[in-house]
Amino acid sequence: MNNNVAYWDRILRVLVGLVLIALVFVGPRTAWGHLGFVPLLTGLVGVCPLYRWLGITTCSLPQQRAR
C-alpha cells in the first residue's frame, strides 16, 4: 500500500493525536480524546483511508515509491 501522507503531514497528525489523547488525562473527559487515536495511527502508518477514498495525496512521487 502506497503512502499518501507526506512527512510534514505525518508529524502534524501525530502531534494532534497526542494532544487529543492527553485531553483525556488532563482536561475534560470527553470522547474527543479517544478520537485522537485516528490521527495518531494514520500519522504513524503514513496512510490515510479518507485521503485514498477522496483521491488526495500530500506525498510527492518519490515518497510514494519508497514503500
N, C-alpha and C positions, 0 to 999 in steps of 0.2 A: 504494500500500500504506500503510495507516494505521499510525502509531506505536503500539506497545503497551508501550513502556518510558518511564517518567517521567524527568524531568531528573535528579533525585537518583539514580535507579537507573542512569542512563547514566554519571554521574560515578563511581559506585562500581564499575561494570563496567570502565570504562577504567582506573581505578587498580588493580584486582585483576589485570587483564590485563597491565598494565605490570610489576607486581611479579612475576607468574609468568614473564614473558619475561625479566626481569632475572635470575631464578634460573639461567637457562642460562649466563649470563656470569660471575656472581659466586659462585654456590653449587654445589650438587651438580648435575651434568649429567644430569638426568632428563627423562622425557617430560612431566612436569607443566609445565615451562617452555614447551613447544610448545603445550600446551593453553591457554595464556594468550591466544592469538590469537582464540579463540572469544568470551570476554567482551569483549575489545578491539573486535572487529568489531561485535558486537551493540550495544555502547555507542556506537560512532561512528555507526552507521546508525540506531539507535533502534528497531529491530525485532528481536524475539526469536522465532525459529520455534517453539521449545518453548512459549513463552507462548501463541502463536497456536494451537498444536495442543491445548493444555490449556484454552484459552478464558480465559486470565488476562490482565489488563492492569493496569499501575500508573499509567497515564495518566488524567488527568481528561478529560472530553469535549471541552473547548476545545482541548486539546493534540492530540487525535487529529484534529480537523478542520484543524489548521494545515498538515498535509502534504497 
